[in-house]
Amino acid sequence: MSDSPLRRFENIHNYLYANDGLSEQQVLEEIIKILFIKFYDEQREKKSFYISNSESRKIDSGKNKSSFLNRIKQLFEETKRKYNSYFDSKDRLKLSSPSLAFVVKKLQEINFINSKNDANGLAFQKFLGRHAKGGRGQFFTPDPIIDFCVEIIQPEPNEKIIDPACGTGGFLFSSLRHIKETYKDVNLQNYVQKNIFGIEINARISQIAKIKFLIECNADPNILCGNALSDIKELSLKYNQQANLTDLESYFDVILTNPPFGTQGKITNHELLSKYELGYKWNKYGKDYIKSENLLKGQVPEILFIERCLQLLRPGGRLGVVLPNGHFENSSLEYLRKYIKDKANILGVVLLPQETFIPYGTGVKASLLFLQKKNGGAINSKLVFFSKIIKTGYAGNKNGSPVYKKDKYGHVLIENGQKIIDEDFSEVVCDYNRFLKTFSIKSEKSFSISSDQLNSRFDYNYYFPENRKLIANLIKLKAVRLCDVAKIVKNKSKRLKRNEIVEYVELSDIYTKSYEIINSTTLPVNDLPSRASYELKTGDVITAVAGNSIGTRKHATAYITEEFNKAICTNGFRILRNLKINPFYLLYYLQSDLFLKQVFMYRTGAAIPALSDDDFSNILIYLPPQNEIDKISSILEKCFQLRERAKNEIEKIKTAINIKHITQLTEK
């Protein structure tokens, strides 16, 4: 019984990894080289990609093997000349003779060009999914995310598509599959050669992207190995040499991309930064931002990629991009969102769950942004679609194993003989399609707002209808701002300049259910962490403004008793002092849904959530009738008094027991 195509690829990988002492990356590189050789050979009349039985026996016995090796090496030299943009003239095959013979023997029976079905191509896709993820996932976007973006953007056969950070070509390949399934009469080879474009900075990864298309439809895509952030004229020149394309600017109809995030480092090259408007500092004037003449010291790559994408798009062109959540919400990036709104209509924002990228090496929180460049035929310029994905169809662990729908008894549901993946993407696509027909949507996961309501933030939670309704109701009830009823202390303590011992309080030292500090650490000032900042006073109320728990039931809030007077706390807290309302009512309110929902709505940050001081100051405090405030305050104050009495009683017991034990030991 012959091996399946996928098993052949896996056997090759495992053999090379075990026998040639190559790393995982080197094994993949050698497999890609041989696939290029194989593919080139299939296009020639004279076939050279084979190993005869006699050659195989000679290699097994260690005897003369020159005929086989010379033939394959010569074939590789010809392959390098054919695909010269993907190989260096100095590239060589690194496999030992037995390994090279093993691989050729496994692949010589497979025909990629004339395959009557997609088994070989599909097998290679699955093989790459297991082995071509790259470091920290920068070369790999989950297939469900890729396919979802394509379904939202809906590329058409006459449209030019580019991914300027294409990796292994996931977005481009999914676009091809969409065209193939939606438009049955399209010549796929012609489509790929004229409409599919990609740029990838990593040579090995760009080779993988190219060979995927060659195997799938015997078509050579316009994938350029280079830096997509380079001077656009330089990129156009490189493309002209490869694809007869003279000017990239305003050329493309569709861009789908997942650019490298800033965790990989900032762009600091001044010459490169100077070519981008977003490479400069932007100053705020009222509600507007103006680009200054001052170049930034560094800029995260994905921000420059946004500008590059908008350059590449023709007027009316569409963009789908994966970005960290901070770009949708952080106040420091308000200038970026103003820039985007000036250049494009916001079509939609889709929030992804935190576990989305965990199987691919990072826990970054991200969302999808869909844009249409202005000055072209607008799909929609008056409304913005919002939605969120809760279920991705795979587990949020390193394996990313599939998750299936189950009935109430825990049995996996099956449809047409296939297990049903438990995912939200299909539902959100249906919501978006309904939105395009009626320009109105309100479902369990999706909603829309007027473009005029889109202010300095783009994030889902900020515009979530329940949150907006809460704010509107609080305003109707004449709720007051937090800064109007309390002084918000955010000045560093003078004690931090002295050489003394202090009590230090962290976020984790709060027991949220009882509003109290249950622990502190005694430390010399010089040993305090850099986040140690503020000095506490008896009667203060402290509440968290940073950390994963803010806005949840575990949000840390506490009342400062005499025990922690003059202690130092982390800058993850803000201190509320000189209160104009009863501190115990405020304490109660800071653990209520009215407060927590506002915090969750305003919090920002793709890594560690935080609340800006402006947003914190403007949180609305509902003040019921005074008799209700007095009642709530009295109950809470009594609880604190009872706890203090309980602590004192426990201390009396401890003291009595200690005296008794000391007396007994002395008498003995």
Secondary structure as GFF3:
##gff-version 3
##sequence-region A 1 668
A	DSSP	alpha_helix	5	19	.	.	.	ID=ss1
A	DSSP	alpha_helix	24	42	.	.	.	ID=ss2
A	DSSP	alpha_helix	53	61	.	.	.	ID=ss3
A	DSSP	alpha_helix	66	82	.	.	.	ID=ss4
A	DSSP	alpha_helix	97	107	.	.	.	ID=ss5
A	DSSP	alpha_helix	119	131	.	.	.	ID=ss6
A	DSSP	three_ten_helix	135	137	.	.	.	ID=ss7
A	DSSP	alpha_helix	143	153	.	.	.	ID=ss8
A	DSSP	beta_strand	161	163	.	.	.	ID=ss9
A	DSSP	alpha_helix	170	182	.	.	.	ID=ss10
A	DSSP	alpha_helix	188	195	.	.	.	ID=ss11
A	DSSP	beta_strand	196	200	.	.	.	ID=ss12
A	DSSP	alpha_helix	203	217	.	.	.	ID=ss13
A	DSSP	beta_strand	222	225	.	.	.	ID=ss14
A	DSSP	alpha_helix	232	243	.	.	.	ID=ss15
A	DSSP	beta_strand	252	257	.	.	.	ID=ss16
A	DSSP	three_ten_helix	262	264	.	.	.	ID=ss17
A	DSSP	alpha_helix	270	273	.	.	.	ID=ss18
A	DSSP	three_ten_helix	277	279	.	.	.	ID=ss19
A	DSSP	beta_strand	280	285	.	.	.	ID=ss20
A	DSSP	beta_strand	288	295	.	.	.	ID=ss21
A	DSSP	alpha_helix	301	312	.	.	.	ID=ss22
A	DSSP	beta_strand	313	324	.	.	.	ID=ss23
A	DSSP	alpha_helix	326	329	.	.	.	ID=ss24
A	DSSP	three_ten_helix	331	333	.	.	.	ID=ss25
A	DSSP	alpha_helix	334	343	.	.	.	ID=ss26
A	DSSP	beta_strand	344	351	.	.	.	ID=ss27
A	DSSP	three_ten_helix	354	360	.	.	.	ID=ss28
A	DSSP	beta_strand	366	373	.	.	.	ID=ss29
A	DSSP	beta_strand	383	388	.	.	.	ID=ss30
A	DSSP	beta_strand	414	415	.	.	.	ID=ss31
A	DSSP	beta_strand	418	419	.	.	.	ID=ss32
A	DSSP	alpha_helix	425	438	.	.	.	ID=ss33
A	DSSP	beta_strand	446	450	.	.	.	ID=ss34
A	DSSP	three_ten_helix	451	453	.	.	.	ID=ss35
A	DSSP	alpha_helix	460	463	.	.	.	ID=ss36
A	DSSP	alpha_helix	465	476	.	.	.	ID=ss37
A	DSSP	beta_strand	480	481	.	.	.	ID=ss38
A	DSSP	alpha_helix	482	485	.	.	.	ID=ss39
A	DSSP	beta_strand	487	489	.	.	.	ID=ss40
A	DSSP	three_ten_helix	494	497	.	.	.	ID=ss41
A	DSSP	beta_strand	501	505	.	.	.	ID=ss42
A	DSSP	three_ten_helix	507	509	.	.	.	ID=ss43
A	DSSP	beta_strand	510	511	.	.	.	ID=ss44
A	DSSP	beta_strand	516	517	.	.	.	ID=ss45
A	DSSP	beta_strand	521	524	.	.	.	ID=ss46
A	DSSP	three_ten_helix	525	527	.	.	.	ID=ss47
A	DSSP	beta_strand	532	535	.	.	.	ID=ss48
A	DSSP	beta_strand	541	544	.	.	.	ID=ss49
A	DSSP	beta_strand	557	559	.	.	.	ID=ss50
A	DSSP	three_ten_helix	562	564	.	.	.	ID=ss51
A	DSSP	beta_strand	568	570	.	.	.	ID=ss52
A	DSSP	beta_strand	573	577	.	.	.	ID=ss53
A	DSSP	alpha_helix	583	589	.	.	.	ID=ss54
A	DSSP	alpha_helix	593	602	.	.	.	ID=ss55
A	DSSP	alpha_helix	613	617	.	.	.	ID=ss56
A	DSSP	beta_strand	620	621	.	.	.	ID=ss57
A	DSSP	alpha_helix	626	667	.	.	.	ID=ss58
###
